Amino acid sequence: MAKISFDLVSPENLIFNDEVGMIIVPGKDGDFGVLPGHSKVMSSLRSGRVMVYGEDKNLLKAFFVSGGFAEVNPEKCIVLAESVDEINELEKRHN
């Protein structure tokens, strides 16, 4: 199976950088999935979850972003987020 390069960037630093199987991104008009070979897209983001899956479709990481932009081309997906929290870190803070 093919992979796509994924970068998740906050204003402070690079949060995630790896080759993955699929990414679900909270686009302004709804969530959209990014697979290797995706057509070029530029989208603003709403607050929501960025879900990162491996080649075998297992969930690798989940992040909560509060707005930003996503740039997608067939080889790479870049999410520039206003703020990023790893979801299991948020769950630890609220328990």
Biopython code that builds the backbone (N, CA, C, O; Angstrom):
import numpy as np
from Bio.PDB.StructureBuilder import StructureBuilder

atoms = [
    (1, "MET", "N", (0.835, -1.191, 0.000)),
    (1, "MET", "CA", (0.000, 0.000, 0.000)),
    (1, "MET", "C", (0.875, 1.248, 0.000)),
    (1, "MET", "O", (1.985, 1.234, 0.530)),
    (2, "ALA", "N", (0.386, 2.296, -0.579)),
    (2, "ALA", "CA", (1.139, 3.546, -0.687)),
    (2, "ALA", "C", (1.067, 4.344, 0.614)),
    (2, "ALA", "O", (0.193, 4.130, 1.454)),
    (3, "LYS", "N", (2.006, 5.259, 0.749)),
    (3, "LYS", "CA", (2.036, 6.163, 1.901)),
    (3, "LYS", "C", (2.023, 7.598, 1.408)),
    (3, "LYS", "O", (2.367, 7.889, 0.263)),
    (4, "ILE", "N", (1.611, 8.497, 2.317)),
    (4, "ILE", "CA", (1.663, 9.925, 2.038)),
    (4, "ILE", "C", (2.413, 10.585, 3.191)),
    (4, "ILE", "O", (2.241, 10.213, 4.352)),
    (5, "SER", "N", (3.240, 11.561, 2.861)),
    (5, "SER", "CA", (3.987, 12.295, 3.879)),
    (5, "SER", "C", (3.038, 13.269, 4.567)),
    (5, "SER", "O", (2.267, 13.957, 3.899)),
    (6, "PHE", "N", (3.087, 13.334, 5.899)),
    (6, "PHE", "CA", (2.195, 14.214, 6.658)),
    (6, "PHE", "C", (2.989, 15.037, 7.651)),
    (6, "PHE", "O", (3.768, 14.500, 8.440)),
    (7, "ASP", "N", (2.785, 16.350, 7.606)),
    (7, "ASP", "CA", (3.366, 17.281, 8.578)),
    (7, "ASP", "C", (2.237, 17.995, 9.297)),
    (7, "ASP", "O", (1.323, 18.515, 8.658)),
    (8, "LEU", "N", (2.294, 18.023, 10.621)),
    (8, "LEU", "CA", (1.376, 18.814, 11.435)),
    (8, "LEU", "C", (2.217, 19.851, 12.151)),
    (8, "LEU", "O", (3.118, 19.514, 12.919)),
    (9, "VAL", "N", (1.917, 21.119, 11.894)),
    (9, "VAL", "CA", (2.749, 22.212, 12.377)),
    (9, "VAL", "C", (1.900, 23.171, 13.202)),
    (9, "VAL", "O", (0.820, 23.582, 12.779)),
    (10, "SER", "N", (2.402, 23.525, 14.390)),
    (10, "SER", "CA", (1.777, 24.569, 15.205)),
    (10, "SER", "C", (2.641, 25.819, 15.067)),
    (10, "SER", "O", (3.731, 25.751, 14.498)),
    (11, "PRO", "N", (2.173, 26.961, 15.581)),
    (11, "PRO", "CA", (3.031, 28.162, 15.508)),
    (11, "PRO", "C", (4.377, 27.977, 16.206)),
    (11, "PRO", "O", (5.358, 28.629, 15.848)),
    (12, "GLU", "N", (4.426, 27.082, 17.210)),
    (12, "GLU", "CA", (5.658, 26.901, 17.973)),
    (12, "GLU", "C", (6.625, 25.906, 17.342)),
    (12, "GLU", "O", (7.836, 26.128, 17.348)),
    (13, "ASN", "N", (6.095, 24.805, 16.794)),
    (13, "ASN", "CA", (7.018, 23.763, 16.307)),
    (13, "ASN", "C", (6.326, 22.731, 15.424)),
    (13, "ASN", "O", (5.113, 22.768, 15.219)),
    (14, "LEU", "N", (7.133, 21.813, 14.910)),
    (14, "LEU", "CA", (6.648, 20.685, 14.123)),
    (14, "LEU", "C", (6.170, 19.611, 15.101)),
    (14, "LEU", "O", (6.961, 19.086, 15.885)),
    (15, "ILE", "N", (4.886, 19.289, 15.054)),
    (15, "ILE", "CA", (4.290, 18.350, 16.008)),
    (15, "ILE", "C", (4.407, 16.910, 15.523)),
    (15, "ILE", "O", (4.696, 16.008, 16.309)),
    (16, "PHE", "N", (4.181, 16.694, 14.224)),
    (16, "PHE", "CA", (4.173, 15.340, 13.672)),
    (16, "PHE", "C", (4.744, 15.396, 12.271)),
    (16, "PHE", "O", (4.416, 16.293, 11.494)),
    (17, "ASN", "N", (5.611, 14.425, 11.942)),
    (17, "ASN", "CA", (6.194, 14.339, 10.605)),
    (17, "ASN", "C", (6.505, 12.877, 10.332)),
    (17, "ASN", "O", (7.422, 12.304, 10.920)),
    (18, "ASP", "N", (5.722, 12.276, 9.422)),
    (18, "ASP", "CA", (5.956, 10.867, 9.116)),
    (18, "ASP", "C", (5.214, 10.498, 7.840)),
    (18, "ASP", "O", (4.404, 11.267, 7.322)),
    (19, "GLU", "N", (5.512, 9.304, 7.353)),
    (19, "GLU", "CA", (4.785, 8.733, 6.219)),
    (19, "GLU", "C", (3.625, 7.934, 6.804)),
    (19, "GLU", "O", (3.834, 7.080, 7.666)),
    (20, "VAL", "N", (2.401, 8.204, 6.342)),
    (20, "VAL", "CA", (1.215, 7.561, 6.907)),
    (20, "VAL", "C", (0.326, 7.021, 5.786)),
    (20, "VAL", "O", (0.562, 7.277, 4.605)),
    (21, "GLY", "N", (-0.700, 6.269, 6.184)),
    (21, "GLY", "CA", (-1.622, 5.694, 5.219)),
    (21, "GLY", "C", (-2.759, 6.624, 4.852)),
    (21, "GLY", "O", (-3.160, 6.688, 3.690)),
    (22, "MET", "N", (-3.295, 7.362, 5.852)),
    (22, "MET", "CA", (-4.436, 8.244, 5.624)),
    (22, "MET", "C", (-4.519, 9.274, 6.739)),
    (22, "MET", "O", (-4.120, 9.011, 7.873)),
    (23, "ILE", "N", (-5.043, 10.454, 6.405)),
    (23, "ILE", "CA", (-5.273, 11.510, 7.388)),
    (23, "ILE", "C", (-6.709, 11.992, 7.214)),
    (23, "ILE", "O", (-7.169, 12.183, 6.088)),
    (24, "ILE", "N", (-7.422, 12.191, 8.333)),
    (24, "ILE", "CA", (-8.743, 12.821, 8.301)),
    (24, "ILE", "C", (-8.552, 14.224, 8.867)),
    (24, "ILE", "O", (-8.017, 14.394, 9.962)),
    (25, "VAL", "N", (-8.997, 15.233, 8.107)),
    (25, "VAL", "CA", (-8.755, 16.635, 8.439)),
    (25, "VAL", "C", (-10.097, 17.358, 8.595)),
    (25, "VAL", "O", (-11.007, 17.134, 7.797)),
    (26, "PRO", "N", (-10.238, 18.234, 9.626)),
    (26, "PRO", "CA", (-11.496, 18.961, 9.815)),
    (26, "PRO", "C", (-11.580, 20.215, 8.933)),
    (26, "PRO", "O", (-11.337, 21.329, 9.399)),
    (27, "GLY", "N", (-11.918, 20.024, 7.681)),
    (27, "GLY", "CA", (-12.018, 21.146, 6.750)),
    (27, "GLY", "C", (-13.156, 22.084, 7.108)),
    (27, "GLY", "O", (-14.062, 21.715, 7.855)),
    (28, "LYS", "N", (-13.111, 23.286, 6.581)),
    (28, "LYS", "CA", (-14.130, 24.294, 6.875)),
    (28, "LYS", "C", (-15.531, 23.804, 6.509)),
    (28, "LYS", "O", (-16.499, 24.113, 7.204)),
    (29, "ASP", "N", (-15.641, 23.037, 5.417)),
    (29, "ASP", "CA", (-16.943, 22.550, 4.956)),
    (29, "ASP", "C", (-17.208, 21.103, 5.359)),
    (29, "ASP", "O", (-18.127, 20.479, 4.828)),
    (30, "GLY", "N", (-16.427, 20.559, 6.281)),
    (30, "GLY", "CA", (-16.619, 19.190, 6.736)),
    (30, "GLY", "C", (-15.314, 18.416, 6.703)),
    (30, "GLY", "O", (-14.348, 18.827, 6.061)),
    (31, "ASP", "N", (-15.299, 17.297, 7.399)),
    (31, "ASP", "CA", (-14.095, 16.457, 7.447)),
    (31, "ASP", "C", (-13.807, 15.878, 6.065)),
    (31, "ASP", "O", (-14.727, 15.547, 5.317)),
    (32, "PHE", "N", (-12.534, 15.760, 5.735)),
    (32, "PHE", "CA", (-12.164, 15.082, 4.494)),
    (32, "PHE", "C", (-10.956, 14.194, 4.721)),
    (32, "PHE", "O", (-10.070, 14.500, 5.520)),
    (33, "GLY", "N", (-10.945, 13.086, 3.996)),
    (33, "GLY", "CA", (-9.867, 12.121, 4.099)),
    (33, "GLY", "C", (-8.817, 12.383, 3.040)),
    (33, "GLY", "O", (-9.137, 12.740, 1.906)),
    (34, "VAL", "N", (-7.559, 12.204, 3.419)),
    (34, "VAL", "CA", (-6.438, 12.383, 2.493)),
    (34, "VAL", "C", (-5.701, 11.056, 2.378)),
    (34, "VAL", "O", (-5.179, 10.530, 3.361)),
    (35, "LEU", "N", (-5.667, 10.528, 1.159)),
    (35, "LEU", "CA", (-4.947, 9.298, 0.853)),
    (35, "LEU", "C", (-3.819, 9.615, -0.110)),
    (35, "LEU", "O", (-3.845, 10.665, -0.752)),
    (36, "PRO", "N", (-2.820, 8.732, -0.234)),
    (36, "PRO", "CA", (-1.768, 8.959, -1.234)),
    (36, "PRO", "C", (-2.396, 9.151, -2.622)),
    (36, "PRO", "O", (-3.329, 8.441, -2.995)),
    (37, "GLY", "N", (-1.872, 10.116, -3.373)),
    (37, "GLY", "CA", (-2.391, 10.398, -4.702)),
    (37, "GLY", "C", (-3.546, 11.384, -4.718)),
    (37, "GLY", "O", (-4.148, 11.604, -5.768)),
    (38, "HIS", "N", (-3.873, 11.988, -3.569)),
    (38, "HIS", "CA", (-4.980, 12.943, -3.471)),
    (38, "HIS", "C", (-4.734, 14.126, -4.405)),
    (38, "HIS", "O", (-3.591, 14.537, -4.604)),
    (39, "SER", "N", (-5.789, 14.663, -4.967)),
    (39, "SER", "CA", (-5.647, 15.855, -5.813)),
    (39, "SER", "C", (-5.249, 17.054, -4.958)),
    (39, "SER", "O", (-5.423, 17.047, -3.739)),
    (40, "LYS", "N", (-4.715, 18.080, -5.611)),
    (40, "LYS", "CA", (-4.266, 19.272, -4.889)),
    (40, "LYS", "C", (-5.467, 20.002, -4.291)),
    (40, "LYS", "O", (-6.462, 20.261, -4.969)),
    (41, "VAL", "N", (-5.346, 20.325, -3.003)),
    (41, "VAL", "CA", (-6.415, 21.023, -2.282)),
    (41, "VAL", "C", (-5.769, 21.974, -1.293)),
    (41, "VAL", "O", (-4.746, 21.660, -0.683)),
    (42, "MET", "N", (-6.382, 23.145, -1.144)),
    (42, "MET", "CA", (-6.013, 24.077, -0.076)),
    (42, "MET", "C", (-7.313, 24.376, 0.650)),
    (42, "MET", "O", (-8.287, 24.798, 0.025)),
    (43, "SER", "N", (-7.344, 24.164, 1.961)),
    (43, "SER", "CA", (-8.583, 24.351, 2.712)),
    (43, "SER", "C", (-8.285, 25.027, 4.035)),
    (43, "SER", "O", (-7.269, 24.749, 4.674)),
    (44, "SER", "N", (-9.180, 25.920, 4.443)),
    (44, "SER", "CA", (-9.091, 26.408, 5.815)),
    (44, "SER", "C", (-9.704, 25.338, 6.719)),
    (44, "SER", "O", (-10.502, 24.516, 6.269)),
    (45, "LEU", "N", (-9.331, 25.358, 7.975)),
    (45, "LEU", "CA", (-9.788, 24.346, 8.929)),
    (45, "LEU", "C", (-10.681, 24.981, 9.977)),
    (45, "LEU", "O", (-10.532, 26.149, 10.335)),
    (46, "ARG", "N", (-11.614, 24.173, 10.457)),
    (46, "ARG", "CA", (-12.383, 24.571, 11.639)),
    (46, "ARG", "C", (-11.784, 23.799, 12.815)),
    (46, "ARG", "O", (-10.967, 22.900, 12.616)),
    (47, "SER", "N", (-12.177, 24.137, 14.009)),
    (47, "SER", "CA", (-11.728, 23.374, 15.178)),
    (47, "SER", "C", (-12.242, 21.954, 15.058)),
    (47, "SER", "O", (-13.403, 21.733, 14.715)),
    (48, "GLY", "N", (-11.381, 20.997, 15.338)),
    (48, "GLY", "CA", (-11.795, 19.596, 15.250)),
    (48, "GLY", "C", (-10.616, 18.658, 15.358)),
    (48, "GLY", "O", (-9.504, 19.059, 15.703)),
    (49, "ARG", "N", (-10.883, 17.393, 15.055)),
    (49, "ARG", "CA", (-9.878, 16.348, 15.222)),
    (49, "ARG", "C", (-9.152, 16.053, 13.913)),
    (49, "ARG", "O", (-9.771, 15.929, 12.856)),
    (50, "VAL", "N", (-7.829, 15.945, 14.005)),
    (50, "VAL", "CA", (-7.006, 15.425, 12.915)),
    (50, "VAL", "C", (-6.660, 13.995, 13.312)),
    (50, "VAL", "O", (-6.010, 13.761, 14.331)),
    (51, "MET", "N", (-7.100, 13.043, 12.496)),
    (51, "MET", "CA", (-6.894, 11.626, 12.788)),
    (51, "MET", "C", (-5.849, 11.081, 11.818)),
    (51, "MET", "O", (-5.989, 11.235, 10.605)),
    (52, "VAL", "N", (-4.808, 10.448, 12.344)),
    (52, "VAL", "CA", (-3.700, 9.943, 11.536)),
    (52, "VAL", "C", (-3.700, 8.418, 11.594)),
    (52, "VAL", "O", (-3.624, 7.828, 12.672)),
    (53, "TYR", "N", (-3.788, 7.779, 10.409)),
    (53, "TYR", "CA", (-3.879, 6.327, 10.319)),
    (53, "TYR", "C", (-2.650, 5.761, 9.624)),
    (53, "TYR", "O", (-2.069, 6.395, 8.743)),
    (54, "GLY", "N", (-2.264, 4.556, 10.036)),
    (54, "GLY", "CA", (-1.173, 3.845, 9.395)),
    (54, "GLY", "C", (-1.633, 3.181, 8.107)),
    (54, "GLY", "O", (-2.802, 3.265, 7.731)),
    (55, "GLU", "N", (-0.701, 2.522, 7.439)),
    (55, "GLU", "CA", (-1.021, 1.839, 6.188)),
    (55, "GLU", "C", (-2.066, 0.746, 6.380)),
    (55, "GLU", "O", (-2.841, 0.459, 5.468)),
    (56, "ASP", "N", (-2.089, 0.136, 7.560)),
    (56, "ASP", "CA", (-3.057, -0.935, 7.823)),
    (56, "ASP", "C", (-4.361, -0.381, 8.408)),
    (56, "ASP", "O", (-5.174, -1.129, 8.951)),
    (57, "LYS", "N", (-4.549, 0.926, 8.290)),
    (57, "LYS", "CA", (-5.766, 1.631, 8.727)),
    (57, "LYS", "C", (-5.955, 1.657, 10.242)),
    (57, "LYS", "O", (-7.057, 1.928, 10.719)),
    (58, "ASN", "N", (-4.896, 1.380, 11.004)),
    (58, "ASN", "CA", (-4.999, 1.521, 12.455)),
    (58, "ASN", "C", (-4.727, 2.977, 12.819)),
    (58, "ASN", "O", (-3.907, 3.641, 12.185)),
    (59, "LEU", "N", (-5.417, 3.464, 13.839)),
    (59, "LEU", "CA", (-5.245, 4.843, 14.285)),
    (59, "LEU", "C", (-3.893, 4.985, 14.974)),
    (59, "LEU", "O", (-3.622, 4.310, 15.967)),
    (60, "LEU", "N", (-3.039, 5.874, 14.439)),
    (60, "LEU", "CA", (-1.720, 6.103, 15.039)),
    (60, "LEU", "C", (-1.766, 7.212, 16.070)),
    (60, "LEU", "O", (-1.273, 7.059, 17.188)),
    (61, "LYS", "N", (-2.366, 8.336, 15.684)),
    (61, "LYS", "CA", (-2.406, 9.520, 16.549)),
    (61, "LYS", "C", (-3.691, 10.278, 16.279)),
    (61, "LYS", "O", (-4.253, 10.202, 15.187)),
    (62, "ALA", "N", (-4.151, 11.011, 17.285)),
    (62, "ALA", "CA", (-5.291, 11.903, 17.125)),
    (62, "ALA", "C", (-4.926, 13.230, 17.780)),
    (62, "ALA", "O", (-4.396, 13.260, 18.891)),
    (63, "PHE", "N", (-5.214, 14.319, 17.086)),
    (63, "PHE", "CA", (-4.901, 15.659, 17.576)),
    (63, "PHE", "C", (-6.150, 16.517, 17.507)),
    (63, "PHE", "O", (-7.009, 16.305, 16.651)),
    (64, "PHE", "N", (-6.253, 17.491, 18.410)),
    (64, "PHE", "CA", (-7.308, 18.488, 18.315)),
    (64, "PHE", "C", (-6.658, 19.785, 17.844)),
    (64, "PHE", "O", (-5.694, 20.257, 18.446)),
    (65, "VAL", "N", (-7.190, 20.357, 16.766)),
    (65, "VAL", "CA", (-6.663, 21.621, 16.251)),
    (65, "VAL", "C", (-7.748, 22.678, 16.356)),
    (65, "VAL", "O", (-8.934, 22.376, 16.226)),
    (66, "SER", "N", (-7.339, 23.917, 16.590)),
    (66, "SER", "CA", (-8.306, 25.014, 16.617)),
    (66, "SER", "C", (-8.027, 25.918, 15.433)),
    (66, "SER", "O", (-7.371, 26.951, 15.561)),
    (67, "GLY", "N", (-8.529, 25.519, 14.291)),
    (67, "GLY", "CA", (-8.383, 26.330, 13.087)),
    (67, "GLY", "C", (-7.024, 26.184, 12.444)),
    (67, "GLY", "O", (-6.126, 25.534, 12.978)),
    (68, "GLY", "N", (-6.892, 26.811, 11.271)),
    (68, "GLY", "CA", (-5.644, 26.765, 10.528)),
    (68, "GLY", "C", (-5.915, 26.499, 9.058)),
    (68, "GLY", "O", (-6.978, 26.835, 8.536)),
    (69, "PHE", "N", (-4.931, 25.885, 8.392)),
    (69, "PHE", "CA", (-5.026, 25.590, 6.967)),
    (69, "PHE", "C", (-4.445, 24.215, 6.684)),
    (69, "PHE", "O", (-3.572, 23.736, 7.407)),
    (70, "ALA", "N", (-4.937, 23.589, 5.629)),
    (70, "ALA", "CA", (-4.376, 22.326, 5.153)),
    (70, "ALA", "C", (-4.012, 22.510, 3.690)),
    (70, "ALA", "O", (-4.780, 23.071, 2.909)),
    (71, "GLU", "N", (-2.825, 22.028, 3.330)),
    (71, "GLU", "CA", (-2.390, 22.009, 1.940)),
    (71, "GLU", "C", (-2.106, 20.561, 1.574)),
    (71, "GLU", "O", (-1.332, 19.879, 2.246)),
    (72, "VAL", "N", (-2.743, 20.096, 0.496)),
    (72, "VAL", "CA", (-2.636, 18.703, 0.091)),
    (72, "VAL", "C", (-2.183, 18.634, -1.358)),
    (72, "VAL", "O", (-2.662, 19.387, -2.207)),
    (73, "ASN", "N", (-1.248, 17.718, -1.634)),
    (73, "ASN", "CA", (-0.933, 17.360, -3.018)),
    (73, "ASN", "C", (-0.782, 15.840, -3.042)),
    (73, "ASN", "O", (-0.866, 15.213, -1.986)),
    (74, "PRO", "N", (-0.561, 15.224, -4.204)),
    (74, "PRO", "CA", (-0.547, 13.753, -4.247)),
    (74, "PRO", "C", (0.486, 13.075, -3.352)),
    (74, "PRO", "O", (0.301, 11.915, -2.983)),
    (75, "GLU", "N", (1.574, 13.768, -2.992)),
    (75, "GLU", "CA", (2.634, 13.159, -2.178)),
    (75, "GLU", "C", (2.649, 13.601, -0.725)),
    (75, "GLU", "O", (3.260, 12.932, 0.108)),
    (76, "LYS", "N", (1.985, 14.723, -0.393)),
    (76, "LYS", "CA", (2.175, 15.314, 0.932)),
    (76, "LYS", "C", (0.915, 16.035, 1.404)),
    (76, "LYS", "O", (0.168, 16.605, 0.608)),
    (77, "CYS", "N", (0.699, 15.995, 2.721)),
    (77, "CYS", "CA", (-0.354, 16.774, 3.375)),
    (77, "CYS", "C", (0.315, 17.573, 4.483)),
    (77, "CYS", "O", (1.016, 17.016, 5.328)),
    (78, "ILE", "N", (0.091, 18.885, 4.473)),
    (78, "ILE", "CA", (0.635, 19.761, 5.516)),
    (78, "ILE", "C", (-0.537, 20.457, 6.200)),
    (78, "ILE", "O", (-1.356, 21.096, 5.540)),
    (79, "VAL", "N", (-0.612, 20.330, 7.521)),
    (79, "VAL", "CA", (-1.620, 21.036, 8.298)),
    (79, "VAL", "C", (-0.898, 22.084, 9.134)),
    (79, "VAL", "O", (-0.051, 21.761, 9.967)),
    (80, "LEU", "N", (-1.249, 23.347, 8.898)),
    (80, "LEU", "CA", (-0.728, 24.472, 9.681)),
    (80, "LEU", "C", (-1.836, 24.882, 10.636)),
    (80, "LEU", "O", (-2.806, 25.520, 10.227)),
    (81, "ALA", "N", (-1.700, 24.521, 11.897)),
    (81, "ALA", "CA", (-2.773, 24.714, 12.868)),
    (81, "ALA", "C", (-2.491, 25.903, 13.776)),
    (81, "ALA", "O", (-1.341, 26.185, 14.112)),
    (82, "GLU", "N", (-3.561, 26.597, 14.169)),
    (82, "GLU", "CA", (-3.415, 27.714, 15.110)),
    (82, "GLU", "C", (-2.965, 27.208, 16.471)),
    (82, "GLU", "O", (-2.123, 27.827, 17.122)),
    (83, "SER", "N", (-3.524, 26.087, 16.899)),
    (83, "SER", "CA", (-3.049, 25.409, 18.112)),
    (83, "SER", "C", (-3.306, 23.920, 17.957)),
    (83, "SER", "O", (-4.224, 23.507, 17.248)),
    (84, "VAL", "N", (-2.488, 23.119, 18.626)),
    (84, "VAL", "CA", (-2.572, 21.655, 18.515)),
    (84, "VAL", "C", (-2.457, 21.047, 19.903)),
    (84, "VAL", "O", (-1.586, 21.423, 20.688)),
    (85, "ASP", "N", (-3.348, 20.100, 20.199)),
    (85, "ASP", "CA", (-3.239, 19.283, 21.409)),
    (85, "ASP", "C", (-3.388, 17.834, 21.004)),
    (85, "ASP", "O", (-4.262, 17.494, 20.206)),
    (86, "GLU", "N", (-2.539, 16.976, 21.551)),
    (86, "GLU", "CA", (-2.724, 15.549, 21.307)),
    (86, "GLU", "C", (-3.924, 15.104, 22.128)),
    (86, "GLU", "O", (-4.021, 15.443, 23.307)),
    (87, "ILE", "N", (-4.839, 14.351, 21.529)),
    (87, "ILE", "CA", (-6.110, 14.066, 22.192)),
    (87, "ILE", "C", (-5.921, 13.285, 23.490)),
    (87, "ILE", "O", (-6.609, 13.585, 24.466)),
    (88, "ASN", "N", (-5.020, 12.296, 23.554)),
    (88, "ASN", "CA", (-4.874, 11.583, 24.828)),
    (88, "ASN", "C", (-4.246, 12.480, 25.895)),
    (88, "ASN", "O", (-4.425, 12.222, 27.085)),
    (89, "GLU", "N", (-3.515, 13.527, 25.501)),
    (89, "GLU", "CA", (-3.009, 14.503, 26.487)),
    (89, "GLU", "C", (-4.164, 15.339, 27.034)),
    (89, "GLU", "O", (-4.197, 15.635, 28.228)),
    (90, "LEU", "N", (-5.107, 15.720, 26.181)),
    (90, "LEU", "CA", (-6.281, 16.463, 26.632)),
    (90, "LEU", "C", (-7.096, 15.629, 27.605)),
    (90, "LEU", "O", (-7.557, 16.134, 28.629)),
    (91, "GLU", "N", (-7.276, 14.346, 27.287)),
    (91, "GLU", "CA", (-8.054, 13.460, 28.156)),
    (91, "GLU", "C", (-7.402, 13.328, 29.527)),
    (91, "GLU", "O", (-8.101, 13.268, 30.538)),
    (92, "LYS", "N", (-6.065, 13.282, 29.574)),
    (92, "LYS", "CA", (-5.362, 13.192, 30.871)),
    (92, "LYS", "C", (-5.591, 14.450, 31.698)),
    (92, "LYS", "O", (-5.753, 14.372, 32.916)),
    (93, "ARG", "N", (-5.606, 15.623, 31.034)),
    (93, "ARG", "CA", (-5.797, 16.890, 31.756)),
    (93, "ARG", "C", (-7.191, 17.015, 32.329)),
    (93, "ARG", "O", (-7.380, 17.666, 33.356)),
    (94, "HIS", "N", (-8.187, 16.393, 31.674)),
    (94, "HIS", "CA", (-9.575, 16.569, 32.096)),
    (94, "HIS", "C", (-10.052, 15.435, 32.994)),
    (94, "HIS", "O", (-11.230, 15.393, 33.350)),
    (95, "ASN", "N", (-9.172, 14.521, 33.367)),
    (95, "ASN", "CA", (-9.570, 13.407, 34.244)),
    (95, "ASN", "C", (-9.021, 13.594, 35.630)),
    (95, "ASN", "O", (-9.252, 12.757, 36.503)),
]
sb = StructureBuilder()
sb.init_structure("model")
sb.init_model(0)
sb.init_chain("A")
sb.init_seg("    ")
for serial, (resi, resn, name, xyz) in enumerate(atoms, 1):
    if name == "N":
        sb.init_residue(resn, " ", resi, " ")
    sb.init_atom(name, np.array(xyz, "f"), 0.0, 1.0, " ", f" {name:<3s}", serial, name[0])
structure = sb.get_structure()
